[in-house]
Amino acid sequence: MTIAPSLSPVPQQGSWQSHPAEIVSILEEIETVSTYRMRFRDPELARSYRFKAGQFNMLYVPGCGEVAISHSGPPDSDTGDFLHTIRVVGRVTEAIRALEVGETLGVRGPFGNPWPLETYRGRGFDVFLVAGGLGLAPLRPVVYQLLKERDHYGRIGLLIGARSPSMLLYSEEIRAWESSGIEIQRTVDRADRDWHGSVGTVPLLIDRLRGVRLDRTAMLVCGPEVMMHYSAQSAIRLGLDPSAIWVSMERNMQCGFGHCGHCQWGSLFLCKDGPVVRWDSAFSKMRVRDL
Amino acid sequence: MTPIHLGNNSDATSTSSKSSSNHTQDRNQWPHGFLPKEQFPAFIDLLNQSFDEVIGPRVDQGAIVYDAIRSASELPHGWTDVQSPGVYRLERKSSIDDSRIDPSCEEEYFGYNVGPHSWKKYLFPPLTTLMKSKKTTDGWQMEMTAEPIRRRVLLGVRACELAAIAIQDKVFLTSGTVDPIYQTRRNHLLIIAVNCTQAASTCFCTSMNSGPECRSGFDLAMTELSDGFLVEVGSDAGQTIFESLKLRTVTTDEIDRGRTRRARAVDQITKRMNTDGIRDRLLSQLENPHWNDIASRCLSCANCTMVCPTCFCSSVDEVHELTDDEIVRQRRWDSCFNVDISHLSGGPVRDTIRSRYRQWLTHKLATWIDQFDTSGCVGCGRCITWCPVGIDLTKEVATLCEESS
């Protein structure tokens, strides 16, 4: 019979197989946002499951559907647990919120390209993380990894923007990071009476950065598209090379392996060629409306 | 004739079979034979005895579609189609006065062009079950569903359709991730190609370098003459069948007649698309105002993507069994023309027809090349014929890239 062409060296099965995972605990972070600690029911899978900072899982509530959610917990967890910080925005996330500790949902993953830490580790690079709103969640695994491998990097900065002080994610934990030697800067769109910090958008924090070593700095940006766009522009004005700036793109994702077509952005399938994209590749596409 | 056994192909291990490379070898190494018209019905019977299913062309609801064929009498003998942008009509060959018709071949089995169906539906099914979930006292249990293996013959595959299958092979098999459903179906396929001996006004395979002559990717290829078929072997499996048919060798006259008939198809193709540097030319026109002009005509109905033999977008639906405790996930064809395909919590990314048509055309002809190292278009013309408002992509490309067509 006519034979399909020979397969690429390491063919991956494009699996739709979702695996039951149990909700181990739920932590309410801010309004409409909670962090779920999950663990695969299958002990072997729980033991072997690994992901990298920046990758995502497809979370599945049977009867309701799947949603792509980034990892927000530490990579290389030895308990087999993994974390997802989820905002209720639609049908599936609403259904996840209705779940209680001990209940199960389906998990497929991990999918996607991770943040490029391997490019910068051990080369004396400074790393600035720039987060807008819930964009801090996909960057939190980076923070964990940078802290764990502190000696492999130079200066580490975290610039955070939120709509209001009450919308600042992980605020307790961030104070601990600050005392571990991460430079933290926060800004809010709208202050309240107790707020004594910056007011304005995240790119302003980038504009104010001093002492940035232009040839030895990487910037990882995650947040709303417009925020990433202006952040990258600020970084370039500062003198950073576009190839040192990375953004994490959000698009509708269904399969996770480049077969369903939903997440296409120009020539990229963001589920497998992203979600983390280097700015020199993202820039021309982001300029085109409705691409 | 006794049924043909092609060895054990019950699993996917045949991907490493040596026959995979045979298609690229010199075609003349493979034998050619002559199958007289009188023996053709018995050939169809033999295929039916030897395989689970023979899929071929038949007339249904005023069109030639692909469906199970149990006997030669079900084939569209004597029918042809007349196509133009937004128009498809079946005619009896004997009753129309058209210079395109070869008067010596009015009663052909394969005297038509491509219809609304493509073979895609047998490799990448329009609706398929992926996984089942069952709620137990211990939480959800989830398992993949497997479909029974069906050994299929695809009968009457055109050159452009062979090219389309090769493109979907890249999408579903060799771009990094394997689709197991596609792979299993693909590995249990016998492809009998049929060379075109005429062309529709919508055909432009010569521009896409995909036809009209079948050159590779088949087990057997046939050219229909008035009194029989020239049969050409393209693989080991094809060779096995060829030998069981005990065909006589072709005469020089028959070879000449076959060549003449195939040349008719080439001569009848008038539609052209300039593909030189088309990727860069199209991607430099993302803000061209002409997209608005197309959007004023396009209904965003998704017909073009449904009839396209290479379009591969899909979505997954949740299907409830009787209770909420048993859920099935079903994959169905979707389209970049459907607004929901780019849905995000803030709304769809491509919420205008302009942006959706632009996505379709630039993907098909430009970014597809980046993704799969091939154009996504084979020049079959289906999207032109089945567009309800007759949008012709070759003309839109010419306008967008400002050519004097």
HADDOCK unambig.tbl for C-alpha pairs under 7 A between the chains (distance, minus, plus):
assign (segid A and resid 1 and name CA) (segid B and resid 188 and name CA) 6.82 0.50 0.50
assign (segid A and resid 1 and name CA) (segid B and resid 189 and name CA) 5.81 0.50 0.50
assign (segid A and resid 1 and name CA) (segid B and resid 190 and name CA) 4.86 0.50 0.50
assign (segid A and resid 1 and name CA) (segid B and resid 219 and name CA) 6.31 0.50 0.50
assign (segid A and resid 1 and name CA) (segid B and resid 237 and name CA) 4.77 0.50 0.50
assign (segid A and resid 1 and name CA) (segid B and resid 238 and name CA) 6.95 0.50 0.50
assign (segid A and resid 2 and name CA) (segid B and resid 189 and name CA) 6.32 0.50 0.50
assign (segid A and resid 2 and name CA) (segid B and resid 190 and name CA) 5.92 0.50 0.50
assign (segid A and resid 2 and name CA) (segid B and resid 191 and name CA) 6.43 0.50 0.50
assign (segid A and resid 2 and name CA) (segid B and resid 217 and name CA) 6.69 0.50 0.50
assign (segid A and resid 2 and name CA) (segid B and resid 218 and name CA) 6.08 0.50 0.50
assign (segid A and resid 2 and name CA) (segid B and resid 219 and name CA) 5.74 0.50 0.50
assign (segid A and resid 2 and name CA) (segid B and resid 235 and name CA) 6.79 0.50 0.50
assign (segid A and resid 3 and name CA) (segid B and resid 15 and name CA) 5.96 0.50 0.50
assign (segid A and resid 3 and name CA) (segid B and resid 19 and name CA) 6.93 0.50 0.50
assign (segid A and resid 3 and name CA) (segid B and resid 20 and name CA) 5.21 0.50 0.50
assign (segid A and resid 3 and name CA) (segid B and resid 187 and name CA) 6.00 0.50 0.50
assign (segid A and resid 4 and name CA) (segid B and resid 15 and name CA) 6.08 0.50 0.50
assign (segid A and resid 4 and name CA) (segid B and resid 169 and name CA) 6.75 0.50 0.50
assign (segid A and resid 4 and name CA) (segid B and resid 186 and name CA) 6.41 0.50 0.50
assign (segid A and resid 4 and name CA) (segid B and resid 187 and name CA) 6.41 0.50 0.50
assign (segid A and resid 5 and name CA) (segid B and resid 15 and name CA) 6.97 0.50 0.50
assign (segid A and resid 5 and name CA) (segid B and resid 20 and name CA) 6.50 0.50 0.50
assign (segid A and resid 6 and name CA) (segid B and resid 15 and name CA) 5.97 0.50 0.50
assign (segid A and resid 6 and name CA) (segid B and resid 16 and name CA) 6.45 0.50 0.50
assign (segid A and resid 7 and name CA) (segid B and resid 173 and name CA) 6.50 0.50 0.50
assign (segid A and resid 7 and name CA) (segid B and resid 174 and name CA) 5.31 0.50 0.50
assign (segid A and resid 8 and name CA) (segid B and resid 174 and name CA) 5.46 0.50 0.50
assign (segid A and resid 8 and name CA) (segid B and resid 176 and name CA) 6.38 0.50 0.50
assign (segid A and resid 11 and name CA) (segid B and resid 176 and name CA) 5.81 0.50 0.50
assign (segid A and resid 11 and name CA) (segid B and resid 177 and name CA) 5.68 0.50 0.50
assign (segid A and resid 11 and name CA) (segid B and resid 178 and name CA) 6.25 0.50 0.50
assign (segid A and resid 12 and name CA) (segid B and resid 176 and name CA) 6.53 0.50 0.50
assign (segid A and resid 12 and name CA) (segid B and resid 177 and name CA) 4.72 0.50 0.50
assign (segid A and resid 12 and name CA) (segid B and resid 178 and name CA) 5.90 0.50 0.50
assign (segid A and resid 13 and name CA) (segid B and resid 177 and name CA) 5.73 0.50 0.50
assign (segid A and resid 13 and name CA) (segid B and resid 178 and name CA) 4.92 0.50 0.50
assign (segid A and resid 13 and name CA) (segid B and resid 179 and name CA) 6.43 0.50 0.50
assign (segid A and resid 13 and name CA) (segid B and resid 180 and name CA) 6.76 0.50 0.50
assign (segid A and resid 14 and name CA) (segid B and resid 177 and name CA) 5.30 0.50 0.50
assign (segid A and resid 14 and name CA) (segid B and resid 178 and name CA) 5.30 0.50 0.50
assign (segid A and resid 14 and name CA) (segid B and resid 179 and name CA) 5.30 0.50 0.50
assign (segid A and resid 16 and name CA) (segid B and resid 130 and name CA) 6.66 0.50 0.50
assign (segid A and resid 17 and name CA) (segid B and resid 131 and name CA) 6.75 0.50 0.50
assign (segid A and resid 17 and name CA) (segid B and resid 143 and name CA) 6.72 0.50 0.50
assign (segid A and resid 17 and name CA) (segid B and resid 144 and name CA) 5.90 0.50 0.50
assign (segid A and resid 18 and name CA) (segid B and resid 142 and name CA) 6.57 0.50 0.50
assign (segid A and resid 19 and name CA) (segid B and resid 142 and name CA) 6.50 0.50 0.50
assign (segid A and resid 20 and name CA) (segid B and resid 140 and name CA) 6.17 0.50 0.50
assign (segid A and resid 20 and name CA) (segid B and resid 141 and name CA) 6.52 0.50 0.50
assign (segid A and resid 20 and name CA) (segid B and resid 142 and name CA) 6.89 0.50 0.50
assign (segid A and resid 62 and name CA) (segid B and resid 133 and name CA) 6.66 0.50 0.50
assign (segid A and resid 62 and name CA) (segid B and resid 327 and name CA) 6.13 0.50 0.50
assign (segid A and resid 63 and name CA) (segid B and resid 318 and name CA) 5.29 0.50 0.50
assign (segid A and resid 63 and name CA) (segid B and resid 319 and name CA) 6.79 0.50 0.50
assign (segid A and resid 63 and name CA) (segid B and resid 320 and name CA) 6.42 0.50 0.50
assign (segid A and resid 63 and name CA) (segid B and resid 327 and name CA) 5.73 0.50 0.50
assign (segid A and resid 64 and name CA) (segid B and resid 318 and name CA) 6.48 0.50 0.50
assign (segid A and resid 65 and name CA) (segid B and resid 318 and name CA) 6.35 0.50 0.50
assign (segid A and resid 89 and name CA) (segid B and resid 345 and name CA) 6.06 0.50 0.50
assign (segid A and resid 90 and name CA) (segid B and resid 345 and name CA) 6.62 0.50 0.50
assign (segid A and resid 103 and name CA) (segid B and resid 139 and name CA) 6.33 0.50 0.50
assign (segid A and resid 104 and name CA) (segid B and resid 139 and name CA) 5.43 0.50 0.50
assign (segid A and resid 104 and name CA) (segid B and resid 140 and name CA) 6.15 0.50 0.50
assign (segid A and resid 105 and name CA) (segid B and resid 140 and name CA) 6.82 0.50 0.50
assign (segid A and resid 251 and name CA) (segid B and resid 344 and name CA) 6.54 0.50 0.50
assign (segid A and resid 252 and name CA) (segid B and resid 342 and name CA) 5.56 0.50 0.50
assign (segid A and resid 252 and name CA) (segid B and resid 343 and name CA) 5.83 0.50 0.50
assign (segid A and resid 252 and name CA) (segid B and resid 344 and name CA) 5.79 0.50 0.50
assign (segid A and resid 257 and name CA) (segid B and resid 177 and name CA) 6.59 0.50 0.50
assign (segid A and resid 259 and name CA) (segid B and resid 172 and name CA) 6.98 0.50 0.50
assign (segid A and resid 260 and name CA) (segid B and resid 312 and name CA) 6.79 0.50 0.50
assign (segid A and resid 260 and name CA) (segid B and resid 313 and name CA) 4.75 0.50 0.50
assign (segid A and resid 260 and name CA) (segid B and resid 314 and name CA) 4.82 0.50 0.50
assign (segid A and resid 260 and name CA) (segid B and resid 315 and name CA) 6.64 0.50 0.50
assign (segid A and resid 261 and name CA) (segid B and resid 313 and name CA) 4.78 0.50 0.50
assign (segid A and resid 261 and name CA) (segid B and resid 314 and name CA) 6.91 0.50 0.50
assign (segid A and resid 262 and name CA) (segid B and resid 341 and name CA) 5.67 0.50 0.50
assign (segid A and resid 262 and name CA) (segid B and resid 342 and name CA) 6.04 0.50 0.50
assign (segid A and resid 266 and name CA) (segid B and resid 367 and name CA) 6.39 0.50 0.50
assign (segid A and resid 267 and name CA) (segid B and resid 367 and name CA) 4.65 0.50 0.50
assign (segid A and resid 267 and name CA) (segid B and resid 368 and name CA) 6.92 0.50 0.50
assign (segid A and resid 267 and name CA) (segid B and resid 370 and name CA) 6.09 0.50 0.50
assign (segid A and resid 267 and name CA) (segid B and resid 371 and name CA) 6.20 0.50 0.50
assign (segid A and resid 290 and name CA) (segid B and resid 349 and name CA) 5.69 0.50 0.50
assign (segid A and resid 290 and name CA) (segid B and resid 350 and name CA) 5.01 0.50 0.50
assign (segid A and resid 290 and name CA) (segid B and resid 355 and name CA) 5.89 0.50 0.50
assign (segid A and resid 291 and name CA) (segid B and resid 350 and name CA) 6.83 0.50 0.50
assign (segid A and resid 291 and name CA) (segid B and resid 355 and name CA) 6.69 0.50 0.50
